[in-house]
Amino acid sequence: MDFGIKDNVIAVITRDEKAVSVATVPTFYAKTEQQQEAIAFYLSKVTTGMVHDLGNGCYVVVKH
């Protein structure tokens, strides 16, 4: 079953390079949690996407 996730994910924002195994979407690396939140916020504004916290130190910006 194809859910089309790859078409909906706009970006991944993480502080841990090991948390993202294969980057098929733009991946942004932040040094601090505050920088990570700011990057996610600005990307969501620019792309009109929604930010979701995956709970593992990664945020994704998706288009619903």
CHARMM internal coordinates of N, CA and C (Angstrom, degrees):
IC EDIT
DIST 1 N 1 CA 1.4427
DIST 1 CA 1 C 1.5283
ANGL 1 N 1 CA 1 C 108.23
DIST 1 C 2 N 1.3062
ANGL 1 CA 1 C 2 N 116.78
DIHE 1 N 1 CA 1 C 2 N 129.75
DIST 2 N 2 CA 1.4608
ANGL 1 C 2 N 2 CA 122.14
DIHE 1 CA 1 C 2 N 2 CA -178.67
DIST 2 CA 2 C 1.5190
ANGL 2 N 2 CA 2 C 109.40
DIHE 1 C 2 N 2 CA 2 C -102.55
DIST 2 C 3 N 1.3256
ANGL 2 CA 2 C 3 N 115.27
DIHE 2 N 2 CA 2 C 3 N 118.25
DIST 3 N 3 CA 1.4624
ANGL 2 C 3 N 3 CA 120.23
DIHE 2 CA 2 C 3 N 3 CA 179.70
DIST 3 CA 3 C 1.5187
ANGL 3 N 3 CA 3 C 112.31
DIHE 2 C 3 N 3 CA 3 C -93.84
DIST 3 C 4 N 1.3110
ANGL 3 CA 3 C 4 N 118.97
DIHE 3 N 3 CA 3 C 4 N -7.27
DIST 4 N 4 CA 1.4462
ANGL 3 C 4 N 4 CA 122.00
DIHE 3 CA 3 C 4 N 4 CA 179.06
DIST 4 CA 4 C 1.5091
ANGL 4 N 4 CA 4 C 113.94
DIHE 3 C 4 N 4 CA 4 C 69.26
DIST 4 C 5 N 1.3285
ANGL 4 CA 4 C 5 N 116.85
DIHE 4 N 4 CA 4 C 5 N 28.69
DIST 5 N 5 CA 1.4683
ANGL 4 C 5 N 5 CA 120.03
DIHE 4 CA 4 C 5 N 5 CA -177.93
DIST 5 CA 5 C 1.5179
ANGL 5 N 5 CA 5 C 110.99
DIHE 4 C 5 N 5 CA 5 C -61.03
DIST 5 C 6 N 1.3100
ANGL 5 CA 5 C 6 N 117.39
DIHE 5 N 5 CA 5 C 6 N -40.95
DIST 6 N 6 CA 1.4658
ANGL 5 C 6 N 6 CA 119.96
DIHE 5 CA 5 C 6 N 6 CA -177.20
DIST 6 CA 6 C 1.5159
ANGL 6 N 6 CA 6 C 111.83
DIHE 5 C 6 N 6 CA 6 C -62.54
DIST 6 C 7 N 1.3202
ANGL 6 CA 6 C 7 N 117.81
DIHE 6 N 6 CA 6 C 7 N -24.24
DIST 7 N 7 CA 1.4625
ANGL 6 C 7 N 7 CA 120.78
DIHE 6 CA 6 C 7 N 7 CA 178.81
DIST 7 CA 7 C 1.5209
ANGL 7 N 7 CA 7 C 112.02
DIHE 6 C 7 N 7 CA 7 C -82.56
DIST 7 C 8 N 1.3274
ANGL 7 CA 7 C 8 N 117.53
DIHE 7 N 7 CA 7 C 8 N -19.22
DIST 8 N 8 CA 1.4628
ANGL 7 C 8 N 8 CA 121.47
DIHE 7 CA 7 C 8 N 8 CA -175.79
DIST 8 CA 8 C 1.5202
ANGL 8 N 8 CA 8 C 113.48
DIHE 7 C 8 N 8 CA 8 C -98.61
DIST 8 C 9 N 1.3169
ANGL 8 CA 8 C 9 N 118.18
DIHE 8 N 8 CA 8 C 9 N -24.26
DIST 9 N 9 CA 1.4640
ANGL 8 C 9 N 9 CA 120.78
DIHE 8 CA 8 C 9 N 9 CA -178.81
DIST 9 CA 9 C 1.5199
ANGL 9 N 9 CA 9 C 108.74
DIHE 8 C 9 N 9 CA 9 C -80.41
DIST 9 C 10 N 1.3182
ANGL 9 CA 9 C 10 N 115.87
DIHE 9 N 9 CA 9 C 10 N 122.34
DIST 10 N 10 CA 1.4603
ANGL 9 C 10 N 10 CA 121.70
DIHE 9 CA 9 C 10 N 10 CA -177.75
DIST 10 CA 10 C 1.5259
ANGL 10 N 10 CA 10 C 110.80
DIHE 9 C 10 N 10 CA 10 C -92.83
DIST 10 C 11 N 1.3421
ANGL 10 CA 10 C 11 N 116.72
DIHE 10 N 10 CA 10 C 11 N -40.03
DIST 11 N 11 CA 1.4638
ANGL 10 C 11 N 11 CA 120.08
DIHE 10 CA 10 C 11 N 11 CA -176.84
DIST 11 CA 11 C 1.5227
ANGL 11 N 11 CA 11 C 110.27
DIHE 10 C 11 N 11 CA 11 C -160.21
DIST 11 C 12 N 1.3234
ANGL 11 CA 11 C 12 N 114.72
DIHE 11 N 11 CA 11 C 12 N 157.60
DIST 12 N 12 CA 1.4627
ANGL 11 C 12 N 12 CA 122.98
DIHE 11 CA 11 C 12 N 12 CA 172.86
DIST 12 CA 12 C 1.5203
ANGL 12 N 12 CA 12 C 107.08
DIHE 11 C 12 N 12 CA 12 C -120.11
DIST 12 C 13 N 1.3387
ANGL 12 CA 12 C 13 N 116.14
DIHE 12 N 12 CA 12 C 13 N 135.92
DIST 13 N 13 CA 1.4558
ANGL 12 C 13 N 13 CA 120.72
DIHE 12 CA 12 C 13 N 13 CA 177.86
DIST 13 CA 13 C 1.5184
ANGL 13 N 13 CA 13 C 107.27
DIHE 12 C 13 N 13 CA 13 C -123.98
DIST 13 C 14 N 1.3239
ANGL 13 CA 13 C 14 N 117.26
DIHE 13 N 13 CA 13 C 14 N 123.39
DIST 14 N 14 CA 1.4577
ANGL 13 C 14 N 14 CA 121.42
DIHE 13 CA 13 C 14 N 14 CA -176.23
DIST 14 CA 14 C 1.5195
ANGL 14 N 14 CA 14 C 111.06
DIHE 13 C 14 N 14 CA 14 C -143.17
DIST 14 C 15 N 1.3337
ANGL 14 CA 14 C 15 N 115.13
DIHE 14 N 14 CA 14 C 15 N 160.71
DIST 15 N 15 CA 1.4607
ANGL 14 C 15 N 15 CA 121.26
DIHE 14 CA 14 C 15 N 15 CA 172.70
DIST 15 CA 15 C 1.5244
ANGL 15 N 15 CA 15 C 110.24
DIHE 14 C 15 N 15 CA 15 C -104.78
DIST 15 C 16 N 1.3236
ANGL 15 CA 15 C 16 N 117.50
DIHE 15 N 15 CA 15 C 16 N -10.06
DIST 16 N 16 CA 1.4562
ANGL 15 C 16 N 16 CA 122.58
DIHE 15 CA 15 C 16 N 16 CA -175.88
DIST 16 CA 16 C 1.5250
ANGL 16 N 16 CA 16 C 110.05
DIHE 15 C 16 N 16 CA 16 C -116.95
DIST 16 C 17 N 1.3177
ANGL 16 CA 16 C 17 N 116.90
DIHE 16 N 16 CA 16 C 17 N 111.08
DIST 17 N 17 CA 1.4660
ANGL 16 C 17 N 17 CA 120.88
DIHE 16 CA 16 C 17 N 17 CA -178.03
DIST 17 CA 17 C 1.5253
ANGL 17 N 17 CA 17 C 112.08
DIHE 16 C 17 N 17 CA 17 C -61.88
DIST 17 C 18 N 1.3227
ANGL 17 CA 17 C 18 N 117.85
DIHE 17 N 17 CA 17 C 18 N -25.93
DIST 18 N 18 CA 1.4585
ANGL 17 C 18 N 18 CA 121.63
DIHE 17 CA 17 C 18 N 18 CA -178.92
DIST 18 CA 18 C 1.5284
ANGL 18 N 18 CA 18 C 112.59
DIHE 17 C 18 N 18 CA 18 C -79.81
DIST 18 C 19 N 1.3271
ANGL 18 CA 18 C 19 N 117.36
DIHE 18 N 18 CA 18 C 19 N -11.33
DIST 19 N 19 CA 1.4638
ANGL 18 C 19 N 19 CA 120.98
DIHE 18 CA 18 C 19 N 19 CA -178.19
DIST 19 CA 19 C 1.5210
ANGL 19 N 19 CA 19 C 112.57
DIHE 18 C 19 N 19 CA 19 C -75.81
DIST 19 C 20 N 1.3178
ANGL 19 CA 19 C 20 N 117.16
DIHE 19 N 19 CA 19 C 20 N -19.64
DIST 20 N 20 CA 1.4644
ANGL 19 C 20 N 20 CA 121.85
DIHE 19 CA 19 C 20 N 20 CA -179.34
DIST 20 CA 20 C 1.5216
ANGL 20 N 20 CA 20 C 107.24
DIHE 19 C 20 N 20 CA 20 C -113.84
DIST 20 C 21 N 1.3329
ANGL 20 CA 20 C 21 N 116.19
DIHE 20 N 20 CA 20 C 21 N 113.13
DIST 21 N 21 CA 1.4628
ANGL 20 C 21 N 21 CA 118.76
DIHE 20 CA 20 C 21 N 21 CA -174.38
DIST 21 CA 21 C 1.5267
ANGL 21 N 21 CA 21 C 112.31
DIHE 20 C 21 N 21 CA 21 C -81.45
DIST 21 C 22 N 1.3192
ANGL 21 CA 21 C 22 N 117.09
DIHE 21 N 21 CA 21 C 22 N -47.91
DIST 22 N 22 CA 1.4605
ANGL 21 C 22 N 22 CA 121.10
DIHE 21 CA 21 C 22 N 22 CA -179.80
DIST 22 CA 22 C 1.5148
ANGL 22 N 22 CA 22 C 107.70
DIHE 21 C 22 N 22 CA 22 C -131.26
DIST 22 C 23 N 1.3021
ANGL 22 CA 22 C 23 N 116.05
DIHE 22 N 22 CA 22 C 23 N 117.91
DIST 23 N 23 CA 1.4671
ANGL 22 C 23 N 23 CA 119.86
DIHE 22 CA 22 C 23 N 23 CA -177.57
DIST 23 CA 23 C 1.5205
ANGL 23 N 23 CA 23 C 109.84
DIHE 22 C 23 N 23 CA 23 C -90.98
DIST 23 C 24 N 1.3223
ANGL 23 CA 23 C 24 N 116.08
DIHE 23 N 23 CA 23 C 24 N 98.09
DIST 24 N 24 CA 1.4667
ANGL 23 C 24 N 24 CA 120.47
DIHE 23 CA 23 C 24 N 24 CA 175.34
DIST 24 CA 24 C 1.5246
ANGL 24 N 24 CA 24 C 110.72
DIHE 23 C 24 N 24 CA 24 C -97.85
DIST 24 C 25 N 1.3259
ANGL 24 CA 24 C 25 N 115.98
DIHE 24 N 24 CA 24 C 25 N -4.31
DIST 25 N 25 CA 1.4647
ANGL 24 C 25 N 25 CA 122.19
DIHE 24 CA 24 C 25 N 25 CA 174.69
DIST 25 CA 25 C 1.5249
ANGL 25 N 25 CA 25 C 107.07
DIHE 24 C 25 N 25 CA 25 C -127.27
DIST 25 C 26 N 1.3076
ANGL 25 CA 25 C 26 N 118.47
DIHE 25 N 25 CA 25 C 26 N 162.96
DIST 26 N 26 CA 1.4656
ANGL 25 C 26 N 26 CA 119.75
DIHE 25 CA 25 C 26 N 26 CA 178.19
DIST 26 CA 26 C 1.5289
ANGL 26 N 26 CA 26 C 110.58
DIHE 25 C 26 N 26 CA 26 C -57.28
DIST 26 C 27 N 1.3207
ANGL 26 CA 26 C 27 N 115.68
DIHE 26 N 26 CA 26 C 27 N 130.96
DIST 27 N 27 CA 1.4665
ANGL 26 C 27 N 27 CA 121.91
DIHE 26 CA 26 C 27 N 27 CA -179.41
DIST 27 CA 27 C 1.5168
ANGL 27 N 27 CA 27 C 108.58
DIHE 26 C 27 N 27 CA 27 C -119.66
DIST 27 C 28 N 1.3229
ANGL 27 CA 27 C 28 N 115.58
DIHE 27 N 27 CA 27 C 28 N 128.08
DIST 28 N 28 CA 1.4515
ANGL 27 C 28 N 28 CA 122.17
DIHE 27 CA 27 C 28 N 28 CA -179.18
DIST 28 CA 28 C 1.5149
ANGL 28 N 28 CA 28 C 108.51
DIHE 27 C 28 N 28 CA 28 C -111.63
DIST 28 C 29 N 1.3250
ANGL 28 CA 28 C 29 N 116.58
DIHE 28 N 28 CA 28 C 29 N 132.57
DIST 29 N 29 CA 1.4543
ANGL 28 C 29 N 29 CA 122.20
DIHE 28 CA 28 C 29 N 29 CA -179.62
DIST 29 CA 29 C 1.5205
ANGL 29 N 29 CA 29 C 109.00
DIHE 28 C 29 N 29 CA 29 C -106.95
DIST 29 C 30 N 1.3330
ANGL 29 CA 29 C 30 N 115.24
DIHE 29 N 29 CA 29 C 30 N 127.11
DIST 30 N 30 CA 1.4587
ANGL 29 C 30 N 30 CA 121.57
DIHE 29 CA 29 C 30 N 30 CA 179.75
DIST 30 CA 30 C 1.5202
ANGL 30 N 30 CA 30 C 109.67
DIHE 29 C 30 N 30 CA 30 C -109.81
DIST 30 C 31 N 1.3262
ANGL 30 CA 30 C 31 N 116.06
DIHE 30 N 30 CA 30 C 31 N 152.45
DIST 31 N 31 CA 1.4627
ANGL 30 C 31 N 31 CA 120.73
DIHE 30 CA 30 C 31 N 31 CA 179.25
DIST 31 CA 31 C 1.5231
ANGL 31 N 31 CA 31 C 111.88
DIHE 30 C 31 N 31 CA 31 C -88.55
DIST 31 C 32 N 1.3340
ANGL 31 CA 31 C 32 N 117.05
DIHE 31 N 31 CA 31 C 32 N -31.16
DIST 32 N 32 CA 1.4668
ANGL 31 C 32 N 32 CA 121.02
DIHE 31 CA 31 C 32 N 32 CA -178.34
DIST 32 CA 32 C 1.5274
ANGL 32 N 32 CA 32 C 109.22
DIHE 31 C 32 N 32 CA 32 C -129.87
DIST 32 C 33 N 1.3227
ANGL 32 CA 32 C 33 N 115.24
DIHE 32 N 32 CA 32 C 33 N 165.13
DIST 33 N 33 CA 1.4618
ANGL 32 C 33 N 33 CA 120.28
DIHE 32 CA 32 C 33 N 33 CA 177.70
DIST 33 CA 33 C 1.5294
ANGL 33 N 33 CA 33 C 110.82
DIHE 32 C 33 N 33 CA 33 C -64.82
DIST 33 C 34 N 1.3353
ANGL 33 CA 33 C 34 N 116.17
DIHE 33 N 33 CA 33 C 34 N -37.51
DIST 34 N 34 CA 1.4677
ANGL 33 C 34 N 34 CA 119.74
DIHE 33 CA 33 C 34 N 34 CA 179.45
DIST 34 CA 34 C 1.5296
ANGL 34 N 34 CA 34 C 110.41
DIHE 33 C 34 N 34 CA 34 C -65.03
DIST 34 C 35 N 1.3178
ANGL 34 CA 34 C 35 N 117.02
DIHE 34 N 34 CA 34 C 35 N -41.60
DIST 35 N 35 CA 1.4618
ANGL 34 C 35 N 35 CA 120.43
DIHE 34 CA 34 C 35 N 35 CA 177.86
DIST 35 CA 35 C 1.5226
ANGL 35 N 35 CA 35 C 110.49
DIHE 34 C 35 N 35 CA 35 C -65.32
DIST 35 C 36 N 1.3055
ANGL 35 CA 35 C 36 N 116.93
DIHE 35 N 35 CA 35 C 36 N -39.02
DIST 36 N 36 CA 1.4601
ANGL 35 C 36 N 36 CA 121.38
DIHE 35 CA 35 C 36 N 36 CA 178.62
DIST 36 CA 36 C 1.5320
ANGL 36 N 36 CA 36 C 110.75
DIHE 35 C 36 N 36 CA 36 C -61.80
DIST 36 C 37 N 1.3126
ANGL 36 CA 36 C 37 N 116.38
DIHE 36 N 36 CA 36 C 37 N -45.90
DIST 37 N 37 CA 1.4633
ANGL 36 C 37 N 37 CA 120.54
DIHE 36 CA 36 C 37 N 37 CA 179.00
DIST 37 CA 37 C 1.5221
ANGL 37 N 37 CA 37 C 111.38
DIHE 36 C 37 N 37 CA 37 C -63.66
DIST 37 C 38 N 1.3255
ANGL 37 CA 37 C 38 N 117.50
DIHE 37 N 37 CA 37 C 38 N -39.99
DIST 38 N 38 CA 1.4647
ANGL 37 C 38 N 38 CA 120.81
DIHE 37 CA 37 C 38 N 38 CA 179.54
DIST 38 CA 38 C 1.5247
ANGL 38 N 38 CA 38 C 111.14
DIHE 37 C 38 N 38 CA 38 C -65.33
DIST 38 C 39 N 1.3224
ANGL 38 CA 38 C 39 N 116.87
DIHE 38 N 38 CA 38 C 39 N -43.67
DIST 39 N 39 CA 1.4711
ANGL 38 C 39 N 39 CA 120.18
DIHE 38 CA 38 C 39 N 39 CA 178.77
DIST 39 CA 39 C 1.5218
ANGL 39 N 39 CA 39 C 109.84
DIHE 38 C 39 N 39 CA 39 C -61.11
DIST 39 C 40 N 1.3235
ANGL 39 CA 39 C 40 N 116.82
DIHE 39 N 39 CA 39 C 40 N -45.82
DIST 40 N 40 CA 1.4733
ANGL 39 C 40 N 40 CA 120.88
DIHE 39 CA 39 C 40 N 40 CA 179.86
DIST 40 CA 40 C 1.5264
ANGL 40 N 40 CA 40 C 110.76
DIHE 39 C 40 N 40 CA 40 C -61.11
DIST 40 C 41 N 1.3277
ANGL 40 CA 40 C 41 N 116.47
DIHE 40 N 40 CA 40 C 41 N -43.31
DIST 41 N 41 CA 1.4608
ANGL 40 C 41 N 41 CA 121.15
DIHE 40 CA 40 C 41 N 41 CA -179.98
DIST 41 CA 41 C 1.5269
ANGL 41 N 41 CA 41 C 111.39
DIHE 40 C 41 N 41 CA 41 C -61.97
DIST 41 C 42 N 1.3392
ANGL 41 CA 41 C 42 N 116.54
DIHE 41 N 41 CA 41 C 42 N -49.92
DIST 42 N 42 CA 1.4639
ANGL 41 C 42 N 42 CA 119.99
DIHE 41 CA 41 C 42 N 42 CA -178.05
DIST 42 CA 42 C 1.5298
ANGL 42 N 42 CA 42 C 111.69
DIHE 41 C 42 N 42 CA 42 C -65.19
DIST 42 C 43 N 1.3229
ANGL 42 CA 42 C 43 N 117.40
DIHE 42 N 42 CA 42 C 43 N -40.07
DIST 43 N 43 CA 1.4727
ANGL 42 C 43 N 43 CA 119.32
DIHE 42 CA 42 C 43 N 43 CA 177.72
DIST 43 CA 43 C 1.5251
ANGL 43 N 43 CA 43 C 111.47
DIHE 42 C 43 N 43 CA 43 C -64.03
DIST 43 C 44 N 1.3231
ANGL 43 CA 43 C 44 N 116.82
DIHE 43 N 43 CA 43 C 44 N -38.17
DIST 44 N 44 CA 1.4602
ANGL 43 C 44 N 44 CA 119.04
DIHE 43 CA 43 C 44 N 44 CA 179.02
DIST 44 CA 44 C 1.5240
ANGL 44 N 44 CA 44 C 110.94
DIHE 43 C 44 N 44 CA 44 C -66.39
DIST 44 C 45 N 1.3310
ANGL 44 CA 44 C 45 N 116.82
DIHE 44 N 44 CA 44 C 45 N -36.73
DIST 45 N 45 CA 1.4684
ANGL 44 C 45 N 45 CA 120.13
DIHE 44 CA 44 C 45 N 45 CA 177.70
DIST 45 CA 45 C 1.5217
ANGL 45 N 45 CA 45 C 111.59
DIHE 44 C 45 N 45 CA 45 C -66.71
DIST 45 C 46 N 1.3229
ANGL 45 CA 45 C 46 N 116.30
DIHE 45 N 45 CA 45 C 46 N -44.77
DIST 46 N 46 CA 1.4668
ANGL 45 C 46 N 46 CA 121.00
DIHE 45 CA 45 C 46 N 46 CA -177.29
DIST 46 CA 46 C 1.5310
ANGL 46 N 46 CA 46 C 111.62
DIHE 45 C 46 N 46 CA 46 C -67.65
DIST 46 C 47 N 1.3202
ANGL 46 CA 46 C 47 N 116.42
DIHE 46 N 46 CA 46 C 47 N -37.83
DIST 47 N 47 CA 1.4658
ANGL 46 C 47 N 47 CA 120.58
DIHE 46 CA 46 C 47 N 47 CA -175.03
DIST 47 CA 47 C 1.5217
ANGL 47 N 47 CA 47 C 113.56
DIHE 46 C 47 N 47 CA 47 C -98.09
DIST 47 C 48 N 1.3230
ANGL 47 CA 47 C 48 N 117.55
DIHE 47 N 47 CA 47 C 48 N -2.95
DIST 48 N 48 CA 1.4638
ANGL 47 C 48 N 48 CA 124.60
DIHE 47 CA 47 C 48 N 48 CA -172.02
DIST 48 CA 48 C 1.5301
ANGL 48 N 48 CA 48 C 110.96
DIHE 47 C 48 N 48 CA 48 C 52.04
DIST 48 C 49 N 1.3198
ANGL 48 CA 48 C 49 N 114.92
DIHE 48 N 48 CA 48 C 49 N 39.06
DIST 49 N 49 CA 1.4643
ANGL 48 C 49 N 49 CA 121.19
DIHE 48 CA 48 C 49 N 49 CA 176.80
DIST 49 CA 49 C 1.5184
ANGL 49 N 49 CA 49 C 110.94
DIHE 48 C 49 N 49 CA 49 C -100.42
DIST 49 C 50 N 1.3209
ANGL 49 CA 49 C 50 N 115.82
DIHE 49 N 49 CA 49 C 50 N 175.87
DIST 50 N 50 CA 1.4592
ANGL 49 C 50 N 50 CA 122.77
DIHE 49 CA 49 C 50 N 50 CA 178.72
DIST 50 CA 50 C 1.5208
ANGL 50 N 50 CA 50 C 109.25
DIHE 49 C 50 N 50 CA 50 C -110.49
DIST 50 C 51 N 1.3239
ANGL 50 CA 50 C 51 N 116.76
DIHE 50 N 50 CA 50 C 51 N 140.82
DIST 51 N 51 CA 1.4581
ANGL 50 C 51 N 51 CA 122.18
DIHE 50 CA 50 C 51 N 51 CA 178.61
DIST 51 CA 51 C 1.5212
ANGL 51 N 51 CA 51 C 108.84
DIHE 50 C 51 N 51 CA 51 C -94.54
DIST 51 C 52 N 1.3255
ANGL 51 CA 51 C 52 N 115.50
DIHE 51 N 51 CA 51 C 52 N 134.53
DIST 52 N 52 CA 1.4632
ANGL 51 C 52 N 52 CA 121.59
DIHE 51 CA 51 C 52 N 52 CA 175.91
DIST 52 CA 52 C 1.5223
ANGL 52 N 52 CA 52 C 108.50
DIHE 51 C 52 N 52 CA 52 C -128.14
DIST 52 C 53 N 1.3283
ANGL 52 CA 52 C 53 N 115.56
DIHE 52 N 52 CA 52 C 53 N 132.20
DIST 53 N 53 CA 1.4663
ANGL 52 C 53 N 53 CA 122.25
DIHE 52 CA 52 C 53 N 53 CA 176.74
DIST 53 CA 53 C 1.5183
ANGL 53 N 53 CA 53 C 106.80
DIHE 52 C 53 N 53 CA 53 C -88.83
DIST 53 C 54 N 1.3281
ANGL 53 CA 53 C 54 N 117.17
DIHE 53 N 53 CA 53 C 54 N 120.70
DIST 54 N 54 CA 1.4555
ANGL 53 C 54 N 54 CA 120.70
DIHE 53 CA 53 C 54 N 54 CA -179.49
DIST 54 CA 54 C 1.5228
ANGL 54 N 54 CA 54 C 112.37
DIHE 53 C 54 N 54 CA 54 C -81.08
DIST 54 C 55 N 1.3226
ANGL 54 CA 54 C 55 N 117.57
DIHE 54 N 54 CA 54 C 55 N -8.49
DIST 55 N 55 CA 1.4433
ANGL 54 C 55 N 55 CA 120.86
DIHE 54 CA 54 C 55 N 55 CA 176.99
DIST 55 CA 55 C 1.5150
ANGL 55 N 55 CA 55 C 114.39
DIHE 54 C 55 N 55 CA 55 C 81.72
DIST 55 C 56 N 1.3209
ANGL 55 CA 55 C 56 N 117.75
DIHE 55 N 55 CA 55 C 56 N 1.76
DIST 56 N 56 CA 1.4594
ANGL 55 C 56 N 56 CA 121.78
DIHE 55 CA 55 C 56 N 56 CA 179.98
DIST 56 CA 56 C 1.5280
ANGL 56 N 56 CA 56 C 111.00
DIHE 55 C 56 N 56 CA 56 C -117.22
DIST 56 C 57 N 1.3265
ANGL 56 CA 56 C 57 N 116.45
DIHE 56 N 56 CA 56 C 57 N 20.79
DIST 57 N 57 CA 1.4517
ANGL 56 C 57 N 57 CA 120.57
DIHE 56 CA 56 C 57 N 57 CA -178.30
DIST 57 CA 57 C 1.5152
ANGL 57 N 57 CA 57 C 113.23
DIHE 56 C 57 N 57 CA 57 C 91.18
DIST 57 C 58 N 1.3318
ANGL 57 CA 57 C 58 N 116.66
DIHE 57 N 57 CA 57 C 58 N 5.91
DIST 58 N 58 CA 1.4648
ANGL 57 C 58 N 58 CA 121.39
DIHE 57 CA 57 C 58 N 58 CA 179.80
DIST 58 CA 58 C 1.5236
ANGL 58 N 58 CA 58 C 110.54
DIHE 57 C 58 N 58 CA 58 C -119.33
DIST 58 C 59 N 1.3092
ANGL 58 CA 58 C 59 N 115.04
DIHE 58 N 58 CA 58 C 59 N 142.10
DIST 59 N 59 CA 1.4599
ANGL 58 C 59 N 59 CA 121.92
DIHE 58 CA 58 C 59 N 59 CA 169.70
DIST 59 CA 59 C 1.5160
ANGL 59 N 59 CA 59 C 107.00
DIHE 58 C 59 N 59 CA 59 C -112.70
DIST 59 C 60 N 1.3268
ANGL 59 CA 59 C 60 N 115.69
DIHE 59 N 59 CA 59 C 60 N 148.02
DIST 60 N 60 CA 1.4617
ANGL 59 C 60 N 60 CA 119.61
DIHE 59 CA 59 C 60 N 60 CA 171.55
DIST 60 CA 60 C 1.5206
ANGL 60 N 60 CA 60 C 107.35
DIHE 59 C 60 N 60 CA 60 C -124.47
DIST 60 C 61 N 1.3098
ANGL 60 CA 60 C 61 N 115.16
DIHE 60 N 60 CA 60 C 61 N 144.63
DIST 61 N 61 CA 1.4563
ANGL 60 C 61 N 61 CA 122.29
DIHE 60 CA 60 C 61 N 61 CA 172.52
DIST 61 CA 61 C 1.5191
ANGL 61 N 61 CA 61 C 105.90
DIHE 60 C 61 N 61 CA 61 C -106.11
DIST 61 C 62 N 1.3268
ANGL 61 CA 61 C 62 N 115.90
DIHE 61 N 61 CA 61 C 62 N 123.12
DIST 62 N 62 CA 1.4662
ANGL 61 C 62 N 62 CA 120.67
DIHE 61 CA 61 C 62 N 62 CA -176.74
DIST 62 CA 62 C 1.5141
ANGL 62 N 62 CA 62 C 110.44
DIHE 61 C 62 N 62 CA 62 C -126.16
DIST 62 C 63 N 1.2807
ANGL 62 CA 62 C 63 N 114.90
DIHE 62 N 62 CA 62 C 63 N 157.49
DIST 63 N 63 CA 1.4655
ANGL 62 C 63 N 63 CA 122.80
DIHE 62 CA 62 C 63 N 63 CA 175.33
DIST 63 CA 63 C 1.5307
ANGL 63 N 63 CA 63 C 106.62
DIHE 62 C 63 N 63 CA 63 C -108.42
DIST 63 C 64 N 1.3202
ANGL 63 CA 63 C 64 N 116.90
DIHE 63 N 63 CA 63 C 64 N 117.66
DIST 64 N 64 CA 1.4817
ANGL 63 C 64 N 64 CA 121.05
DIHE 63 CA 63 C 64 N 64 CA -179.20
DIST 64 CA 64 C 1.5003
ANGL 64 N 64 CA 64 C 110.25
DIHE 63 C 64 N 64 CA 64 C -88.74
END
COOR INIT
IC SEED 1 N 1 CA 1 C
IC BUILD
